[in-house]
């Protein structure tokens, strides 16, 4: 899994304009992320940093703690 902070999501996909999420494949520019629950689709238009590789839920927690708890910059789509 490749874990990033996703930015620019619709409120139906995330309560805030961002979400820490994981993808099965390493994203590239133009990659389409689809939310099956809502049918919304997003294109990757910018990648900042390298995503965390490994267990998705643990990576999502690590990014949240790094950004919110320690004020660090995290990998972002």
C-alpha positions as CSV (number, residue, x, y, z in Angstrom):
1,X,0.0,0.0,0.0
2,X,1.1,3.6,-0.7
3,X,-0.2,6.1,1.8
4,X,-0.7,9.8,1.1
5,X,-2.7,12.8,2.3
6,X,-5.4,13.4,-0.4
7,X,-6.3,17.1,-0.9
8,X,-9.4,18.5,-2.6
9,X,-12.0,15.9,-1.9
10,X,-15.7,16.5,-2.0
11,X,-17.5,16.6,1.4
12,X,-19.3,13.4,0.5
13,X,-15.9,11.6,0.4
14,X,-14.3,13.3,3.4
15,X,-15.6,15.5,6.2
16,X,-12.7,17.9,5.6
17,X,-11.0,18.9,2.3
18,X,-8.3,16.3,3.0
19,X,-8.0,12.6,3.9
20,X,-5.2,10.3,4.7
21,X,-5.6,7.3,2.4
22,X,-3.9,4.4,0.9
23,X,-3.7,3.1,-2.7
24,X,-2.7,-0.4,-3.8
25,X,-0.5,0.9,-6.6
26,X,2.0,3.8,-6.6
27,X,0.1,6.7,-8.1
28,X,1.3,8.7,-11.1
29,X,0.1,11.9,-12.6
30,X,-3.3,11.3,-14.3
31,X,-4.1,8.3,-12.1
32,X,-7.8,8.2,-11.4
33,X,-9.0,7.6,-7.8
34,X,-12.6,6.4,-7.6
35,X,-14.7,6.2,-4.5
36,X,-17.2,3.4,-4.9
37,X,-19.5,4.6,-2.1
38,X,-20.2,8.0,-3.8
39,X,-19.1,7.3,-7.4
40,X,-16.8,10.4,-7.3
41,X,-13.6,10.2,-9.3
42,X,-10.5,12.3,-8.8
43,X,-7.5,12.7,-11.1
44,X,-4.0,13.0,-9.6
45,X,-2.7,16.3,-10.8
46,X,0.2,16.8,-8.4
47,X,2.3,14.5,-6.2
48,X,4.4,16.1,-3.4
49,X,6.8,13.6,-1.8
50,X,7.0,9.9,-1.6
51,X,4.1,8.0,0.0
52,X,4.6,5.7,2.9
53,X,4.9,2.1,1.8
54,X,3.4,-0.7,3.9
55,X,0.3,-1.3,6.0
56,X,-2.4,1.3,5.0
57,X,-4.1,2.0,8.3
58,X,-0.8,2.3,10.2
59,X,0.6,4.6,7.5
60,X,-2.5,6.8,7.7
61,X,-2.1,7.2,11.4
62,X,1.6,7.9,11.0
63,X,0.8,10.7,8.5
64,X,-1.9,12.2,10.7
65,X,0.5,12.3,13.7
66,X,3.4,13.6,11.7
67,X,1.3,16.5,10.3
68,X,-1.1,17.3,13.1
69,X,1.0,16.3,16.1
70,X,4.5,17.3,14.9
71,X,3.7,19.9,12.2
72,X,5.7,18.0,9.6
73,X,5.1,18.1,5.9
74,X,3.6,14.8,4.6
75,X,3.4,13.2,1.1
76,X,0.4,14.6,-0.6
77,X,-1.7,14.0,-3.8
